[in-house]
Amino acid sequence: MRFGYGTNGFANHRLGDAIRVLAELGYDGVALTLDHDHLDPFALDLPRRTAEVGALLAEHRMAVVIETGARYVLDPMHKHAPTLLHAEGAERRLELLRRAVDVAADLGAEAVSFWSGALPAGVAPDVGWRRLVDGCTELASYAEERGVPLGFEPEPGMLVDDLAGYLKLRAGVGSESLGLTLDIGHLRCNEPVPPPACIAEGAPYLVNVQIDDMRRGVHEHLEFGRGEVDFPPVLAALRNAGYDGLVAVELPRHSHAAPLVARHSIDFLRTAEEASEWL
């Protein structure tokens, strides 16, 4: 099992320092959120900075996936806006996602992960759905040309919030490039069946995994052992599914204690991995 850590949980570190710390702790890769302080996707010198990050990842033999959930990278006043569901601004979101694909291609990233966003006020669900399908269809075509897998993430509170919604979207887009990102905590929070069953169902499409603890019905990313997820069966399910991508810790609100939390997390996951081998 290859474990990574999300850079959104190292928001108070320089990106280079975060990569060095994670490599020293024994992580195999990073889930890199493109943001103003960590490889700004709209920086004028983006190609140069991308090359520098690529060299650093190579130096430490770290794999990478690209995450696109930066809170205010498009709008300094409104979190996670605009999205592909908005009447105005959807093209800006699509441009961000295209840039993420370009960065992924340059870094040799394993996937680009993204989500639908919440349905904006005043937008009918069927209208939002059509906008999402159209945006994802355009992005999938672009990603396929660049040879970059996409991982669509069902997210609690968003238009596509569960695995069933992803499968419906994939059918509507009709592209093999639209793979699946699963967040293990979200499965406990939001799905009607246990996480291992979701992993088995999503396995044919799975390109990216985020891992964290969570409680049923509460969308709060928790450190391991603070929620209700039973992790050895989860890791066994990933192994049985043949998943060989990164399993990246997703704790975006723990930057204040990032090195300590990252150390505890890798220790917990290695112990859970050992236990999973008996299942």
C-alpha positions in Angstrom: 0.0 0.0 0.0 1.4 3.4 -1.0 0.4 6.2 1.4 0.4 9.9 0.6 -0.6 13.1 2.4 -2.6 16.0 1.2 -0.7 19.3 1.0 -3.9 21.1 2.1 -3.0 19.8 5.5 0.4 21.6 5.3 -1.0 25.0 4.5 1.4 26.8 6.9 4.5 25.2 5.2 6.3 26.1 2.0 5.5 23.4 -0.5 9.1 22.3 -0.7 9.3 22.0 3.1 6.1 20.0 3.2 7.4 17.5 0.6 10.7 17.1 2.5 8.9 16.5 5.8 6.5 13.9 4.3 9.4 12.1 2.5 11.3 12.0 5.8 8.3 10.5 7.6 8.1 7.7 5.0 5.2 8.8 2.8 5.3 7.6 -0.8 3.6 10.6 -2.4 1.6 13.8 -2.0 -1.9 14.9 -3.0 -1.0 18.3 -4.2 -3.8 20.9 -4.0 -3.2 23.7 -6.5 -3.5 26.9 -4.4 -2.1 30.4 -4.1 0.6 29.3 -1.7 1.2 25.8 -3.1 1.8 25.9 -6.9 -0.6 28.7 -7.8 -2.4 27.5 -11.0 -2.7 31.1 -12.2 0.9 32.2 -11.5 2.7 33.8 -14.5 5.7 31.5 -13.9 3.6 28.3 -13.5 5.8 26.3 -15.9 9.0 27.1 -14.1 7.5 26.5 -10.7 6.0 23.2 -11.9 9.4 22.1 -13.1 10.9 22.9 -9.7 8.2 20.9 -7.9 8.8 18.0 -10.4 12.5 18.0 -9.6 11.8 18.0 -5.9 9.3 15.1 -6.1 11.8 13.2 -8.2 14.6 13.8 -5.7 12.5 12.4 -2.9 11.0 9.6 -5.1 7.5 10.9 -4.3 4.4 10.2 -6.5 1.8 12.8 -6.9 -1.9 13.3 -7.6 -3.4 16.8 -8.3 -6.3 18.0 -6.1 -8.4 21.0 -7.2 -10.4 21.8 -4.0 -8.7 25.0 -3.0 -11.2 27.1 -1.1 -10.7 30.6 -2.5 -8.4 30.2 -5.5 -11.1 31.5 -7.9 -13.1 33.9 -5.7 -11.7 35.6 -2.6 -15.2 36.1 -1.1 -17.0 32.8 -1.8 -15.6 29.4 -0.8 -15.3 26.8 -3.6 -16.9 29.1 -6.2 -17.7 29.3 -9.0 -18.3 25.7 -10.0 -19.3 24.0 -13.2 -22.9 24.4 -12.0 -22.9 28.2 -12.1 -24.4 30.3 -14.9 -21.6 32.8 -14.6 -18.1 31.6 -13.8 -18.3 28.0 -14.9 -15.7 28.7 -17.6 -13.3 29.9 -14.9 -13.7 26.6 -13.1 -13.2 24.7 -16.3 -10.0 26.8 -17.0 -8.7 25.9 -13.5 -9.4 22.2 -14.2 -7.6 22.4 -17.6 -4.6 24.0 -15.9 -4.7 21.2 -13.3 -4.6 18.6 -16.2 -1.6 20.5 -17.7 0.3 20.5 -14.4 -0.5 16.8 -14.0 0.8 16.0 -17.4 4.0 17.9 -16.7 4.5 16.2 -13.3 3.5 12.7 -14.5 0.8 12.8 -11.9 -1.4 9.7 -11.4 -4.7 11.6 -11.5 -6.5 14.9 -11.3 -9.3 14.9 -8.7 -12.3 17.2 -8.7 -15.9 17.5 -7.6 -19.3 18.9 -8.8 -19.8 21.7 -6.2 -23.0 22.4 -4.5 -26.1 23.4 -6.4 -26.2 27.2 -6.5 -29.3 29.0 -5.2 -32.0 29.4 -7.8 -30.6 26.8 -10.1 -33.0 23.8 -10.8 -31.4 20.4 -10.2 -31.9 19.3 -13.9 -30.2 22.5 -15.1 -27.3 22.0 -12.7 -27.0 18.4 -13.9 -26.9 19.4 -17.6 -24.2 22.0 -16.8 -22.1 19.4 -14.9 -22.4 16.8 -17.7 -21.4 19.3 -20.3 -18.4 20.6 -18.3 -17.2 17.1 -17.4 -17.6 16.0 -21.0 -15.4 18.9 -22.2 -12.8 18.3 -19.4 -12.7 14.5 -20.1 -11.9 15.2 -23.7 -9.1 17.5 -22.8 -7.7 15.1 -20.2 -7.8 12.2 -22.6 -5.7 14.3 -25.1 -3.1 14.9 -22.4 -3.1 11.3 -21.2 -4.2 12.3 -17.7 -6.8 10.2 -15.7 -9.6 12.2 -14.0 -10.9 11.2 -10.6 -14.4 12.5 -9.9 -15.0 12.7 -6.1 -18.5 12.4 -4.7 -18.7 15.0 -1.8 -21.3 15.3 0.9 -23.4 18.4 0.4 -22.7 18.7 -3.3 -24.8 17.9 -6.3 -23.0 14.5 -6.7 -22.6 13.3 -3.2 -22.4 9.5 -3.4 -21.2 6.7 -5.5 -24.6 6.2 -7.3 -24.4 9.9 -8.4 -20.9 9.3 -9.8 -22.1 6.2 -11.8 -25.0 8.3 -13.2 -22.6 11.0 -14.2 -20.1 8.6 -15.8 -22.9 7.2 -17.9 -24.0 10.7 -18.9 -20.5 11.8 -19.9 -19.7 8.5 -21.6 -15.9 8.7 -21.3 -13.4 6.2 -19.9 -11.3 9.2 -18.8 -13.8 10.1 -16.0 -12.5 7.8 -13.2 -13.4 7.8 -9.6 -11.9 9.4 -6.4 -13.2 7.9 -3.2 -12.7 9.6 0.2 -13.0 6.8 2.8 -14.5 9.2 5.4 -17.2 10.3 3.0 -18.2 6.6 2.5 -18.9 6.3 6.3 -20.6 9.7 6.4 -22.8 9.4 3.4 -23.2 6.0 1.8 -26.0 3.4 2.6 -23.5 0.5 2.8 -20.2 0.0 4.6 -17.0 1.4 3.0 -15.6 -2.0 1.8 -18.8 -2.6 -0.2 -18.4 0.9 -1.8 -14.8 0.1 -2.7 -15.8 -3.1 -4.3 -18.5 -1.4 -6.4 -16.3 1.5 -7.4 -13.2 -0.6 -8.1 -13.4 -0.7 -11.9 -13.3 3.1 -12.1 -11.0 3.9 -9.1 -8.0 6.1 -9.8 -7.5 8.0 -6.5 -8.2 7.4 -2.8 -8.3 9.9 0.1 -8.3 8.6 3.6 -9.5 10.0 6.9 -11.8 9.2 9.7 -15.4 10.4 9.9 -18.8 9.8 11.7 -22.1 8.8 10.1 -24.0 11.9 8.9 -21.3 14.4 9.9 -19.0 15.8 7.2 -15.9 16.5 9.4 -12.5 15.1 8.5 -11.1 13.5 11.7 -7.7 12.1 12.6 -7.6 8.3 12.6 -9.2 6.8 15.6 -11.5 9.8 16.3 -14.4 8.6 14.1 -16.2 5.4 13.2 -14.3 4.0 10.3 -12.8 0.5 10.7 -9.6 0.8 8.7 -8.2 -2.8 8.3 -11.2 -3.9 6.3 -11.0 -0.8 4.2 -7.3 -1.4 3.3 -8.1 -5.1 2.7 -10.9 -4.1 0.3 -8.5 -1.8 -1.6 -5.9 -4.6 -1.8 -8.6 -7.1 -3.0 -9.8 -4.6 -5.6 -6.3 -4.4 -7.1 -6.0 -0.7 -6.4 -2.3 0.3 -6.6 -2.6 4.1 -6.5 -1.9 6.5 -3.7 -4.0 6.4 -0.5 -3.6 10.0 0.6 -4.4 11.3 4.1 -7.0 14.1 3.8 -6.9 16.4 6.9 -7.3 19.9 5.5 -8.0 21.5 8.9 -4.9 20.2 10.7 -2.2 22.4 9.3 -1.5 23.9 12.7 0.1 20.6 13.8 0.9 19.1 10.4 4.2 17.3 11.1 2.9 15.7 14.3 -0.4 14.7 12.7 1.4 13.3 9.6 3.6 11.2 11.8 0.7 9.8 13.8 -1.2 9.2 10.6 1.5 7.1 8.9 2.1 5.1 12.0 -1.7 4.4 12.3 -2.0 3.4 8.7 1.0 1.0 8.7 -0.5 -0.7 11.8 -3.9 -0.9 10.1 -2.2 -2.3 7.0 -0.6 -5.1 9.0 -3.9 -5.9 10.6 -5.6 -6.0 7.1 -3.3 -8.8 5.9 -5.1 -11.2 8.3 -8.5 -10.4 6.8 
